[in-house]
Amino acid sequence: MQLYPKPRKKSVMPTDYKTKILVAAIKVFAQKGYVNTTMSDIAIHAKVGIGTLYNYFKNKDDLLLQCMKKVVDDEISIIQAEAEPIKDPIERLYDFFVRHAELVVAKPYIAKFLVVELRQSESFYKRNPSFNPMQYYLDYIAKLLQKAMDKGRIRTFDVTALSYIIFGAMDMLLTQWFISGKTLELKPLIQNIRTILGMGLLEDKKR
């Protein structure tokens, strides 16, 4: 006769190894850079065996590509969705960049990952011609600018050129924020860039 019931086994949720590895990889890539990072580094940081790593990812290139997709899906797409209710496309674009600034301040490793990993070697791009995360931003900016032009919110410009100007300013701002040791105040600078772009560079009497 059994006096004490057997203890029930605790139900353990299955580990999502792929997500665990991606999160670890983003942080390691941000810390060491793509070139200096090995698959072993990522396996150690993720606390998984190297075999488990290769069960989910073919190689380091594949891992980086999926890391970028995760950042876009989990972070960038969310702040885009949060800005979506704003009807004015220019205000929506401004809100997107403010939220982006809040994201990188809250998660600095995301900022370093975007700053470092957007700039890969020529050989990496030759191996992965479809990898162009900058285009994701450029397309989003161009879409909002075109809407603003169609609505008469802003004057008609070359959308591609203006998208490069805006993205370039934001990319440089993010890079300088990181290089400066996170001492730059991002929101005021974003507001000032917005004002300059909105008002133009000509003096009032020359407009």
Residue pairs with C-beta under 8 A, 6 or more apart in sequence:
17 46
17 48
17 52
17 55
17 56
18 56
19 70
20 46
20 47
20 48
21 42
21 43
21 46
21 48
21 52
21 53
21 56
21 57
21 63
22 63
22 66
22 67
22 70
23 46
23 70
24 42
24 45
24 46
24 47
25 37
25 42
25 45
25 46
25 63
25 64
25 67
26 67
26 70
26 71
26 109
26 110
26 113
27 45
27 109
27 113
28 37
28 41
28 42
28 45
29 37
29 64
29 67
29 113
29 116
29 117
30 109
30 110
30 112
30 113
30 116
30 117
31 109
31 112
32 41
33 116
34 60
34 64
34 116
34 117
34 120
34 124
35 121
37 60
38 60
39 50
39 53
39 54
39 59
39 60
39 63
40 50
42 53
42 63
43 49
43 50
43 52
43 53
46 53
53 63
57 63
57 66
61 124
61 127
61 128
64 117
64 120
65 128
65 131
67 113
67 117
68 117
68 131
68 133
71 110
71 113
71 114
72 133
72 136
75 103
75 107
75 110
76 100
76 136
79 96
79 99
79 100
79 103
80 96
80 140
82 95
82 99
83 92
83 95
83 96
83 99
84 92
86 92
86 95
88 148
88 153
89 144
89 145
89 147
89 148
89 151
89 153
90 144
90 148
90 153
90 154
90 198
92 144
93 141
93 144
93 145
93 166
94 190
94 194
96 140
97 170
97 190
98 187
98 190
100 170
100 174
101 174
101 186
101 187
101 190
103 110
104 110
104 111
104 114
104 174
104 177
104 186
105 182
105 186
108 178
108 182
111 174
111 177
111 178
112 178
114 133
114 174
115 174
115 175
115 178
117 133
118 133
118 134
118 171
120 131
124 131
125 131
134 167
134 171
137 167
137 170
138 160
138 163
138 164
138 167
141 163
141 166
141 167
142 159
142 160
142 163
145 154
145 157
145 159
145 162
145 163
145 166
146 159
147 153
148 154
149 155
149 156
149 157
149 159
165 197
166 197
169 193
170 190
170 193
173 184
173 186
173 189
173 190
173 193
176 184
177 184
177 186
200 207
